[in-house]
Each structure stands twice: as C-alpha cells, then as structure tokens.
Amino acid sequence: MISLPFRASMLFVLLATPALAQSLPFGAEPPPVIAPALPAPALSEDASPTDFLRAAESALAAGRTGEAQESMEMAQTRLLDRSVPLGQTGVQSDQPAVKLISQGLRALAAGDRMTCLRMLQAAIQAANMP
C-alpha cells in the first residue's frame, strides 16, 4: 500500500511538471506578445477615405469588428495625409471627419457598435464636404 505523503508528492510532481517545463531560466524575459494583424478590407491601396469608411460600415454591420477597425484607421490615415508648413507638423488636424473617426474608434473599443455606426455615418458625410 502506498503511503499518503508519497501519493501527495507524486500528485504535486504530476501537476507541477507542465508549469516547470514552461518556466524561463533565471533572469530571462518572456517573449513579447505581438497582436495579430487586423483583417484588411478588400479595397485597393489608392481607395478614397470615403471608400474605407463605407467598408468599415459594411464590416461593422456584418459583425467583423477587426475589419471595421482597420478600415477606419486606414480612412483616418488618408485624411491625415496633408501638407503643413515646417514647424507645424505637431498641430492636430481640425478636420471633422478625423475627429468623428476617432470617436467611432473609441466607441468600437468600448463595444458600442451603434455609436460607432453613427460616427461612421457622420464621418462619411463630413469627408464628402468640401
């Protein structure tokens, strides 16, 4: 008959073995966690900001939040591509569409898809204004 302390020590070894095998050497740092790339919309690289906003709207309606986020970020990047005088590169854009996309991204991050959709629709209108 196997004694109770022996059983307990064997149980500990069996349970601890996977954790011990995964432990890092002393002083070693774990590898960085890299987020996977978001799915890109099926648009060409030279698509307009409005095209990307419409793609985001479609993706969001279909529940593809990663694709919606990527589309919104791509639209915002294209809207921010502008010429500014030297020394004013740190000045934020005052374009309404850029601000609306930022609000939409915050809503999306908070899981508020309806607010995100409203911000997208407003951003589409703002991006089409001269």
C-alpha positions in Angstrom: 0.0 0.0 0.0 1.3 3.5 -0.9 1.5 6.0 1.9 -0.4 9.2 1.8 2.7 11.5 1.8 4.0 9.6 -1.2 0.7 10.0 -3.1 0.7 13.7 -2.3 4.2 14.2 -3.5 3.5 12.3 -6.8 0.4 14.3 -7.4 2.4 17.5 -6.9 5.0 16.3 -9.4 2.4 15.4 -12.0 0.6 18.7 -11.6 3.7 20.9 -11.5 5.6 19.3 -14.4 3.9 21.3 -17.2 4.5 24.6 -15.3 8.1 23.7 -14.6 8.7 22.8 -18.2 7.3 26.2 -19.3 9.3 28.3 -16.8 12.0 30.5 -18.1 15.7 30.4 -17.0 16.6 32.8 -14.2 16.8 36.3 -15.5 15.2 35.6 -18.9 12.4 37.7 -20.0 9.3 36.2 -21.7 9.0 36.9 -25.4 6.9 40.0 -26.3 3.3 39.4 -27.2 2.5 40.6 -30.7 -1.0 41.2 -31.6 -2.1 39.7 -34.9 -2.7 42.0 -37.8 -6.3 43.1 -38.3 -8.1 41.9 -41.4 -7.8 44.4 -44.2 -10.8 45.5 -46.3 -11.0 44.3 -49.9 -10.0 47.7 -51.3 -7.1 48.9 -53.4 -4.4 50.9 -51.7 -5.5 54.0 -53.6 -9.1 53.9 -52.4 -10.5 57.1 -51.0 -11.1 57.7 -47.3 -14.9 57.5 -48.0 -14.4 54.1 -49.6 -12.7 52.9 -46.4 -15.4 54.4 -44.3 -18.1 52.6 -46.3 -16.1 49.4 -46.0 -15.9 49.9 -42.2 -19.7 50.5 -42.1 -20.3 47.2 -44.0 -17.9 45.3 -41.9 -19.4 46.6 -38.7 -22.9 45.7 -39.9 -21.7 42.2 -40.6 -20.1 41.9 -37.1 -16.5 42.0 -38.4 -15.2 44.5 -35.9 -11.5 43.9 -36.7 -12.0 44.7 -40.3 -14.1 47.7 -39.4 -11.3 49.0 -37.1 -8.7 48.5 -39.8 -10.9 50.3 -42.4 -11.5 53.2 -40.0 -7.8 53.5 -39.3 -6.9 53.5 -43.0 -9.5 56.1 -43.7 -8.2 58.3 -40.9 -4.6 57.9 -42.2 -5.6 59.0 -45.6 -7.5 62.0 -44.3 -4.4 63.0 -42.2 -2.1 62.8 -45.2 -1.7 66.6 -45.8 0.8 69.3 -46.3 1.7 71.5 -43.4 4.3 74.3 -43.0 7.6 73.3 -41.5 7.4 73.5 -37.7 3.7 72.8 -37.6 3.8 69.1 -38.1 2.7 68.6 -34.5 -0.5 70.6 -34.9 -3.5 68.3 -34.8 -5.9 68.2 -37.8 -9.1 70.1 -37.3 -11.0 68.0 -39.9 -14.4 67.0 -38.6 -14.1 63.5 -40.3 -10.9 62.8 -38.4 -12.5 63.6 -35.1 -15.6 61.6 -35.9 -13.4 58.6 -36.8 -11.5 58.9 -33.5 -14.8 58.9 -31.6 -16.0 55.9 -33.6 -12.8 54.0 -32.8 -13.3 54.8 -29.1 -16.9 53.6 -29.3 -15.8 50.4 -31.1 -13.1 49.7 -28.4 -15.8 50.1 -25.8 -18.0 47.6 -27.6 -20.6 50.2 -28.5 -21.3 49.3 -32.1 -24.4 51.6 -32.5 -22.4 54.7 -31.6 -19.6 53.6 -33.8 -22.0 53.2 -36.7 -23.4 56.7 -36.1 -19.9 58.1 -36.0 -19.1 56.3 -39.3 -22.2 57.7 -41.0 -21.3 61.2 -39.8 -17.7 60.8 -40.9 -18.8 59.8 -44.4 -20.9 62.9 -44.7 -18.0 65.1 -43.3 -15.4 63.5 -45.6 -17.6 64.3 -48.6 -18.0 68.0 -47.7 -15.6 70.4 -49.4 
